[in-house]
Amino acid sequence: MGRSDSTTMFEVDGVRLAARWLGRREQPADARLLFAVHGTGGCGDELMAELRPSLDVIERPTLVVCPSFETPYQYLVDDLGTRVSGLMSGLRERFDLAAGSVLFGFSGGAQFVHRYALRYPDGVSGCVALAAGCWTLLSGQAIGMQVDEGWFERTPWSMPEVLRSRDHAVRLTDRHRSTYWVVGCGSEDHPSRIESAERFRKSLVGAGLLAKGCTWSGGHDLPGAEHLGPVLKQVLSDACQ
């Protein structure tokens, strides 16, 4: 199956997905899953369109899937993490994909993917998390702009299940130590987003995880293809050996 210039829309277990194939498969199970999550208020097909220029540099056989979630998906509420774990496992089986998947998220999407990667490390080979408004450290401490600005004092962020998820501590396993992380923020983004992204990255490094920094010129906008494309290409290559 070769590169496709079109996006296919389908639904799995009530989750609407936008999907696109990259690269050319030479043999079974040589392709990977890139699971990309939109920001707050977005949707999967919009993110797929925004990512298109960045995806054009990826030659490795890859199935890109962008789900559509409702806030407060950022905190994996309503057992969303378990559902997504089953969804990704089903996609790997259905399309005969290799075991390790790469996660990508910007802003609210970064909130989702970093929490998911820490709580469900099986099947995750790489995680690119950029410009989150709130990060949850391994200790369960929440940091970032949303904390600093009191977001958790109003709905939906004040919901008990959101607060429990926000403060969820993680005990590292060997599986965590095999995940390749890229964490960063635009150089002109909100100062709290910049500081908290680097603080989260350093916390991963301090725990013995591989976490590279990432910065680009700009504010709170998706990095340009000239920056994001090579990052995704490198993670898909290095994390999925």
Order of alpha helices (4+ residues) and beta strands (2+ residues): beta-beta-beta-alpha-beta-alpha-beta-alpha-beta-beta-beta-alpha-alpha-beta-alpha-beta-alpha
